[in-house]
Amino acid sequence: MKKKSKNKIHPLVFFILTIVSLLSFSERPRSYQTECVTIETDGYITIKIWDTKKGVGYKPEQAQKDAIHSVLFSGISGIKGCSTQAPILKRAEEITEFGKIEKNFFSKNGNWMRYTRSSATETTLPTNLAVNNWKVYQVSVSKNELRKYMEEQKIIKSLNNGF
């Protein structure tokens, strides 16, 4: 008589886990890089942004969306007098909640446009780039207004909310 092993995974469970893990990697990989330019008193953060895969094919609209994405998800590292800026969405629940509105937020006429002030092509290269075949943009993002929007959408808690 054969004993059933308790350590074996049912084939259906294995299949579902495999599909879920593959789907989690299917999101468009982000290949943009950022460098802080200034943090302004009116709540704007200005960054240089470029895409290491698109190079000269990097478009201004995508640079603006990527700048907002960076402020939301990864933050901006400090350099040359800019202090490091933590991402607005820090917890998994916040990221999940934003995921529910992300497609509409970044759509052609989405709310993302309200939070960028400029997208000018930058003539000076970022400090860590030595090649000239990049389109580098300078984009200003209203971090304070973006944070307020996330609070209004109940994605994050207000800073005044306490602990």
N, C-alpha and C positions, 0 to 999 in steps of 0.2 A: 504494500500500500504506500502510495506516494504522499509525502507531506507537502502541503501548500506553503510556499514561502511567503512570509508577510512583507518582505522587502521589495517585491516586484511591483512595478507600476503598471496599472491597467493600460492597455494600448490606447484607449480612447482618451484617458487623462493625459498620457504622453503626447498625443496628437494635438490636443487643445493647448497644452503648455507650449509646444513648439510653435504653433500658429500665433499665439499671443506674444511670444518673445520676438518673432519675426516682425510682427506688426509694430512693436514698440520701436523698432529700428527703421521703420519705413518713412518717418518724417524727413522732410527735406533737410539734409545736413547743412548747417550754417558754416559758411567759410569766410565770413567777414571778420575784419580786425578793427579795433578801435584804439584811439589815442585821445586822451582828454586835452582840450584846448583851454577852456575857461569854465568856471562855475560862477554864474552871475547872481547878483543879489535879488533879481526878480524871479528866481526859481528856474531859470534856464541853465542847462548844461550844454556846452558846445563841444562837439567831438569831431575828430577826423575819422573817416571810415572808408574802408576799401575792401574789396572782395578778392581773396587770393586765388580763386578759381576763375572768376569772370574777367579779371584784369581790365582791359580797356572796354569791354562789353558791359561793364557795370553801369546801370542806369540810375539817374537821380532819384526817381520814385522808390526804387528798391533800396537805395542808400538810406532814405528817410525811414522806410519801414524797418530796416535792419537796425537803425539807430534806436528806434522805439523798442524794438525787440531786445536790444542790449540793455537798455535802461530797465525794462521789465524783468528780464530773466537772468542776466549775468552781471549786471552792474558795470561800472567803468573803473578801471584801475587808475590809481593816481600817478601822475608824472608831472614834472616841471611846475610845481606850485599848485596843481590840482589835487585835492584830497580824494582818496578812493571813495567811490559812490556805490553803496550796496544796492543790489537789485530791489525793485519794489515788491516783486512776488518772491517770497522767501520760502514759504511752506508748501508742501505737496498739495494741501487742500486749496490754497490760493491758485496754484498753477492749474489744478483740475477745474476750478470754477471759471478761470479765464478761458480755458479750453472750450467751454460751452459757448462763448461769444467771440472767440478769436477769428473765425472765418468772416463774420460780419464786420468785426472791428477793422480788419485789414483788407476788406473788400475795396473795389474801385472807388466808391464814394463813402467809404467807412469813416468812423470817428477818428482814426489814426491821424488824419490830416489836420485836425484841430490842435495837435500837440507838437507840430514841427514848425519852425519859423523860417528856416532856410535850408537850401541844399546847393551850395555853391561849389564849383569845382575848385579844389585847392591846388595852388601852384607849388607850394613847398611840400616835399615828401615827408612822411612821418619819420621819426628818428631811426626806426628799425628797418626801413626800406632803402635799398641802395639802387634799385632798378627803376627806370623811368616808364615802363610799360604798364602802369597802373592808372586807373581813374580813382583819384582820392577826392572825397567830398568833405566839406565842412557842414555839419548839420547841427542845428540847435533844437533841443527837445525841452519842452516845459515839464520838468519832472514834478513840480508841485501840482500843476493842473492834471497831469496824468494820474498822480496819486489820488487826487480828489475824485476823479472819474472812477477809479477802481473802488473807492469807498462808496460812492453813490450806487455802483453796480453790486454792492455787497460782496465783492471779491476779497477785499482786505478790510480790516477793522481800522477805524479812525485812530490817529495818533492820540487824540484826546480821550479815547475810550478807556484807558487804564489797562490794568492787567487782569 
